[in-house]
Amino acid sequence: RLVEAVLSGRDALGVMPTGAGKSICYQVPALTLPGITLVVSPLVSLMGDQVRALKAAGARPSYLNSSLTPGQQNTVLKRASEGWYQIMYVAPERLSDPRFIAFAQAAAAPGGVGIPLVAVDEAHCVSQWGQDFRPSYLQISEFIDALPVRPPLAAFTATATERVRADIVAMLGLRDPETVVTGFDRENLYFAAEEMGDKAKAVWIRDYAISHADESGIVYCSTRKAVDELYLQLDRALAPHGIRVGRYHAGMSSDERTANQVAFIDDAAPVIVATNAFGMGIDKPNVRYVIHHNVPESIEAYYQEAGRAGRDGDPASCYLLWNGNDFRLRRFLIDREYGEGAADEAPDPEARERARQNRYRLLTAMEGYCETTGCLR
């Protein structure tokens, strides 16, 4: 339905769980329609992964983000305006770059290569009610309005409550979109939450990885420091068992992150310890377990991160290890992000306080999830 809607020139909104095929909904039209489809995505790792997969399938993809030098960006834009590419992934910040705006306006104008579709991935980022609000997403509708001809607009996300869906439609200016909301339940995933002290967590994760030595897994930590500490412990403990461990966080060099990501995808290092910066958009079907060493910031964030397990449809396990310190740390991080001196994102103190209270609300729901005696699914 979504592909048909986009091909017929309609706007679309797809809310589908991880692994349900969101990318297909914009890739098929991109490879079918003349011109260049723009895909707005906040995920540098997803761009690289999808461009590699599309190239392997014989398509002509490209991406434009901060990992390219200014010279490389110029080359990509020049080729794009000459009609080399069918699809281009762009970071949302790029939409306010005068060079990119000039390229897009020329492409969409009569006589240009044409922009038959603009797709917005991770569309929940446009909403302050979602778990991952990004101010740069607010520029998308301005960018679309500035084009000489408005292309169809398609938005996709894995996690969106009704309130967030309404926000996506309003903030992006979707016009009577074809909307598909598939079920969220992933029947092959097993969920468990256990309260335990910090030292006990490390021991539990070590023992679990050893007893599942032939399986691939992701271990999420809430801070870079926690990633580094747990990585060193696991690396020492698992090496004698022939299990290689990787790590991933934004404080590492780009080359090191890429090497570790590739080693994980290729099963050379089947276990990776990471912050939530890792895994979004990474299509590794055989992740058999996802363990959270700390509490995520919201139930939506948890479902998205845990959902990287079992994308092949086979049984997989999701374990959430938590204690009171996790919630204290989360509150500290929220206060630091929205307290005095954090005025870059939201200069308006009232808006900042609203955002802080919303993050507290999401965290309280997460606390309820950890402590419930009901069904975790």
C-alpha positions as CSV (number, residue, x, y, z in Angstrom):
1,R,0.0,0.0,0.0
2,L,2.8,2.5,0.9
3,V,4.8,1.8,-2.3
4,E,1.6,2.1,-4.4
5,A,0.7,5.4,-2.7
6,V,4.1,6.9,-3.2
7,L,4.3,5.7,-6.9
8,S,0.9,7.4,-7.5
9,G,2.2,10.7,-6.1
10,R,0.5,10.5,-2.6
11,D,2.1,11.4,0.7
12,A,2.6,8.4,3.1
13,L,3.2,7.5,6.7
14,G,4.5,4.1,7.7
15,V,4.8,3.0,11.4
16,M,6.5,-0.4,11.3
17,P,8.7,-2.3,13.7
18,T,12.4,-2.8,13.1
19,G,13.0,-5.4,10.4
20,A,9.5,-5.0,8.9
21,G,10.9,-3.5,5.6
22,K,10.5,0.3,6.0
23,S,13.5,0.9,3.7
24,I,11.8,-1.1,0.9
25,C,8.9,1.4,0.9
26,Y,11.2,4.2,-0.3
27,Q,13.9,2.2,-2.1
28,V,11.5,0.6,-4.6
29,P,10.0,3.9,-5.7
30,A,13.5,5.5,-5.8
31,L,14.7,2.9,-8.2
32,T,11.5,3.0,-10.3
33,L,10.8,6.8,-10.6
34,P,12.9,9.1,-12.8
35,G,15.1,11.6,-11.0
36,I,16.7,11.5,-7.6
37,T,14.9,10.5,-4.4
38,L,16.1,12.2,-1.2
39,V,16.1,10.2,2.0
40,V,16.5,12.2,5.2
41,S,18.2,10.1,7.9
42,P,20.0,11.0,11.2
43,L,22.0,7.8,11.0
44,V,25.5,7.9,9.4
45,S,25.8,4.1,9.9
46,L,22.5,3.4,8.2
47,M,23.6,5.5,5.2
48,G,26.8,3.6,4.7
49,D,25.1,0.2,5.1
50,Q,22.2,0.9,2.8
51,V,24.4,2.5,0.1
52,R,26.7,-0.6,0.1
53,A,23.6,-2.9,-0.1
54,L,22.1,-0.9,-3.0
55,K,25.3,-0.8,-4.9
56,A,25.6,-4.6,-4.5
57,A,22.1,-4.9,-6.0
58,G,23.2,-2.8,-9.1
59,A,21.5,0.5,-8.0
60,R,23.1,4.0,-8.1
61,P,22.9,5.3,-4.5
62,S,24.9,8.1,-2.7
63,Y,25.0,9.8,0.6
64,L,25.8,13.3,2.0
65,N,26.9,13.7,5.6
66,S,29.6,14.9,7.9
67,S,31.8,11.8,7.2
68,L,32.6,13.3,3.7
69,T,35.2,16.1,3.2
70,P,33.9,19.4,1.7
71,G,35.6,18.3,-1.6
72,Q,33.8,15.0,-1.6
73,Q,30.5,16.7,-0.8
74,N,31.0,19.0,-3.8
75,T,31.7,16.0,-6.1
76,V,28.6,14.1,-4.9
77,L,26.4,17.2,-5.5
78,K,27.9,17.8,-8.9
79,R,27.3,14.1,-9.9
80,A,23.8,14.2,-8.5
81,S,22.9,17.3,-10.5
82,E,24.2,15.5,-13.6
83,G,21.8,12.6,-12.9
84,W,24.3,10.0,-11.8
85,Y,22.2,8.9,-8.8
86,Q,18.8,7.4,-8.2
87,I,18.7,7.9,-4.4
88,M,20.6,10.1,-2.0
89,Y,20.7,9.8,1.8
90,V,21.2,13.1,3.6
91,A,21.6,14.2,7.2
92,P,18.8,16.6,8.4
93,E,21.4,19.3,9.1
94,R,22.3,19.3,5.4
95,L,18.9,20.7,4.5
96,S,19.9,24.2,5.8
97,D,23.2,24.2,3.9
98,P,22.9,26.9,1.1
99,R,24.8,24.6,-1.4
100,F,22.4,21.7,-0.8
101,I,19.4,24.0,-1.0
102,A,20.6,25.4,-4.3
103,F,21.2,21.9,-5.7
104,A,17.7,20.7,-4.6
105,Q,15.9,23.7,-6.0
106,A,17.7,23.3,-9.4
107,A,16.9,19.6,-9.4
108,A,13.2,20.1,-8.6
109,A,12.8,23.0,-11.1
110,P,11.6,22.4,-14.7
111,G,14.6,21.0,-16.7
112,G,16.3,19.7,-13.6
113,V,16.9,16.0,-12.9
114,G,13.7,15.9,-10.8
115,I,13.0,14.9,-7.2
116,P,10.1,12.4,-7.4
117,L,10.1,11.7,-3.6
118,V,11.4,12.9,-0.3
119,A,11.5,10.2,2.4
120,V,12.0,10.9,6.1
121,D,13.4,8.0,8.1
122,E,13.2,8.0,11.9
123,A,10.3,10.5,11.5
124,H,9.5,10.4,15.3
125,C,12.6,12.7,15.7
126,V,10.3,15.6,14.6
127,S,8.2,15.3,17.7
128,Q,9.0,16.5,21.2
129,W,6.7,13.7,22.5
130,G,8.9,11.0,21.0
131,Q,12.0,9.6,22.6
132,D,14.5,11.3,20.3
133,F,13.6,14.9,19.4
134,R,16.0,16.6,17.0
135,P,15.6,20.3,16.3
136,S,17.2,19.8,12.8
137,Y,14.1,17.8,11.8
138,L,12.0,21.0,12.1
139,Q,13.8,22.3,9.0
140,I,12.4,19.6,6.8
141,S,9.0,21.3,6.1
142,E,10.8,24.6,5.4
143,F,13.1,22.8,3.0
144,I,10.1,21.2,1.2
145,D,8.2,24.5,1.0
146,A,11.2,26.2,-0.6
147,L,11.3,23.7,-3.6
148,P,9.8,25.0,-6.8
149,V,7.7,21.9,-7.2
150,R,6.5,20.0,-4.0
151,P,7.4,16.3,-4.3
152,P,5.4,13.6,-2.5
153,L,6.6,13.2,1.1
154,A,6.8,9.8,2.9
155,A,7.6,9.5,6.6
156,F,8.7,6.3,8.4
157,T,9.3,5.3,12.0
158,A,9.4,2.1,14.1
159,T,8.0,3.8,17.3
160,A,5.2,6.3,17.2
161,T,2.2,6.6,19.6
162,E,-0.9,8.3,18.3
163,R,0.2,11.6,19.6
164,V,3.6,11.3,17.9
165,R,1.9,10.2,14.6
166,A,-0.3,13.4,14.7
167,D,2.9,15.4,15.3
168,I,4.7,13.9,12.4
169,V,1.8,14.7,10.0
170,A,1.5,18.3,11.3
171,M,5.2,19.1,11.6
172,L,6.2,17.7,8.2
173,G,3.1,19.0,6.6
174,L,1.9,15.6,5.2
175,R,-1.2,16.0,3.0
176,D,-3.8,13.3,3.5
177,P,-1.1,10.6,3.8
178,E,-1.7,6.9,3.1
179,T,-1.1,5.6,6.6
180,V,0.0,2.1,7.5
181,V,0.5,1.1,11.1
182,T,1.5,-2.6,11.4
183,G,1.5,-4.5,14.6
184,F,4.3,-4.0,17.1
185,D,4.5,-7.5,18.5
186,R,7.6,-9.4,17.5
187,E,6.6,-12.9,18.6
188,N,10.1,-14.4,18.3
189,L,11.6,-12.1,21.0
190,Y,11.7,-13.1,24.6
191,F,11.8,-10.3,27.2
192,A,13.2,-10.3,30.7
193,A,14.0,-7.6,33.3
194,E,16.2,-8.3,36.3
195,E,17.2,-6.0,39.2
196,M,20.9,-6.5,40.2
197,G,23.9,-4.5,41.4
198,D,26.5,-3.2,39.0
199,K,29.1,-5.8,39.8
200,A,26.6,-8.6,39.5
201,K,25.6,-7.3,36.1
202,A,29.1,-7.7,34.6
203,V,29.3,-11.2,36.0
204,W,25.9,-12.1,34.6
205,I,26.7,-10.8,31.1
206,R,30.1,-12.6,31.1
207,D,28.5,-15.9,32.0
208,Y,25.7,-15.4,29.5
209,A,28.2,-14.7,26.7
210,I,30.3,-17.7,27.5
211,S,27.3,-20.0,27.7
212,H,26.1,-18.7,24.3
213,A,29.6,-18.6,22.7
214,D,28.3,-19.6,19.2
215,E,25.8,-16.6,19.2
216,S,26.0,-13.0,18.3
217,G,24.9,-10.3,20.7
218,I,24.8,-6.6,21.5
219,V,25.4,-5.2,25.1
220,Y,24.1,-1.7,25.6
221,C,25.5,0.7,28.2
222,S,24.3,4.2,29.0
223,T,27.7,6.0,28.9
224,R,31.0,5.8,27.0
225,K,32.8,5.2,30.3
226,A,30.5,2.2,31.1
227,V,31.2,0.9,27.6
228,D,34.9,1.1,28.0
229,E,34.9,-0.5,31.5
230,L,32.6,-3.4,30.5
231,Y,34.4,-4.0,27.2
232,L,37.8,-4.4,29.1
233,Q,36.2,-6.9,31.6
234,L,34.5,-8.9,28.9
235,D,37.5,-8.9,26.5
236,R,39.7,-10.4,29.3
237,A,37.1,-12.9,30.3
238,L,35.9,-14.1,26.9
239,A,39.3,-14.2,25.1
240,P,40.3,-17.6,26.7
241,H,37.0,-19.0,25.3
242,G,37.8,-17.8,21.8
243,I,35.1,-15.1,21.8
244,R,36.2,-11.8,20.3
245,V,34.5,-8.6,21.7
246,G,34.2,-5.2,20.0
247,R,33.1,-1.8,21.3
248,Y,31.4,1.2,19.8
249,H,30.7,4.8,21.0
250,A,31.0,8.3,19.7
251,G,34.2,9.0,21.6
252,M,36.1,6.6,19.3
253,S,37.7,7.5,16.0
254,S,35.6,7.0,12.9
255,D,38.0,4.4,11.5
256,E,37.9,2.4,14.8
257,R,34.1,2.5,14.9
258,T,33.8,1.4,11.3
259,A,36.3,-1.5,11.8
260,N,34.4,-2.7,14.9
261,Q,31.0,-2.4,13.2
262,V,32.2,-4.5,10.2
263,A,33.8,-7.1,12.5
264,F,30.5,-7.5,14.3
265,I,28.4,-7.7,11.1
266,D,30.8,-10.3,9.7
267,D,30.7,-12.3,12.9
268,A,34.5,-11.8,13.4
269,A,33.7,-10.2,16.8
270,P,30.3,-11.7,17.6
271,V,29.8,-9.6,20.8
272,I,29.8,-5.8,20.8
273,V,29.5,-3.5,23.8
274,A,28.1,-0.1,22.8
275,T,26.1,3.0,23.6
276,N,22.8,3.5,21.8
277,A,24.6,5.3,19.0
278,F,25.2,1.8,17.7
279,G,22.8,-0.4,15.8
280,M,20.3,2.0,14.3
281,G,19.7,0.9,10.7
282,I,22.3,-1.9,10.9
283,D,20.8,-4.9,9.1
284,K,22.4,-7.8,10.9
285,P,19.7,-10.6,10.9
286,N,21.3,-13.1,13.3
287,V,21.7,-11.1,16.5
288,R,20.5,-13.7,19.1
289,Y,20.5,-11.5,22.2
290,V,20.5,-7.9,23.2
291,I,21.4,-7.2,26.8
292,H,20.9,-3.8,28.4
293,H,23.6,-3.2,31.1
294,N,21.7,0.0,32.1
295,V,18.2,1.4,31.8
296,P,17.4,3.1,28.5
297,E,15.7,6.6,28.6
298,S,12.2,5.4,27.5
299,I,10.1,2.4,26.6
300,E,10.2,3.4,23.0
301,A,14.0,3.6,23.0
302,Y,14.2,0.2,24.7
303,Y,11.9,-1.4,22.2
304,Q,13.9,0.0,19.3
305,E,17.2,-1.1,20.8
306,A,16.0,-4.5,21.9
307,G,14.4,-4.9,18.5
308,R,17.8,-5.3,16.9
309,A,17.6,-9.0,18.1
310,G,16.1,-11.7,15.9
311,R,15.6,-9.8,12.7
312,D,15.8,-13.2,10.8
313,G,12.6,-14.3,12.6
314,D,14.3,-17.0,14.7
315,P,14.0,-16.9,18.5
316,A,16.1,-14.2,20.3
317,S,16.4,-12.9,23.8
318,C,16.2,-9.4,25.3
319,Y,17.5,-8.9,28.8
320,L,17.2,-5.6,30.8
321,L,19.5,-5.5,33.8
322,W,18.7,-2.5,36.1
323,N,19.0,-1.0,39.5
324,G,18.3,2.3,41.3
325,N,21.7,3.8,40.2
326,D,20.5,3.6,36.5
327,F,17.5,5.9,37.2
328,R,19.6,8.3,39.2
329,L,22.1,8.5,36.3
330,R,19.3,9.0,33.8
331,R,17.9,11.9,35.9
332,F,21.3,13.5,36.1
333,L,21.7,13.3,32.4
334,I,18.3,14.8,31.7
335,D,19.0,17.7,34.2
336,R,22.4,18.3,32.6
337,E,20.9,18.4,29.1
338,Y,18.0,20.7,30.0
339,G,19.5,22.7,32.9
340,E,21.0,26.2,32.9
341,G,23.8,26.7,30.4
342,A,22.2,24.1,28.1
343,A,20.5,26.8,26.1
344,D,21.9,25.9,22.6
345,E,19.0,23.6,21.7
346,A,16.1,25.5,23.2
347,P,16.8,29.1,24.2
348,D,13.3,29.5,25.5
349,P,13.4,28.4,29.2
350,E,9.8,27.4,29.2
351,A,10.2,25.1,26.2
352,R,13.3,23.7,27.8
353,E,11.4,22.9,31.0
354,R,8.6,21.3,29.0
355,A,11.1,19.1,27.3
356,R,12.7,18.2,30.6
357,Q,9.4,17.2,32.1
358,N,8.6,15.1,29.1
359,R,11.8,13.2,29.4
360,Y,11.0,12.6,33.1
361,R,7.6,11.3,32.1
362,L,9.2,8.8,29.6
363,L,11.7,7.7,32.3
364,T,8.9,7.2,34.8
365,A,7.2,4.9,32.3
366,M,10.5,3.0,31.9
367,E,10.6,2.6,35.7
368,G,7.1,1.1,35.7
369,Y,8.2,-1.4,33.1
370,C,11.2,-2.5,35.1
371,E,9.1,-3.0,38.3
372,T,5.9,-4.5,36.8
373,T,4.9,-8.0,37.7
374,G,2.7,-8.1,34.6
375,C,3.6,-9.2,31.1
376,L,6.7,-7.5,29.7
377,R,5.6,-8.0,26.1
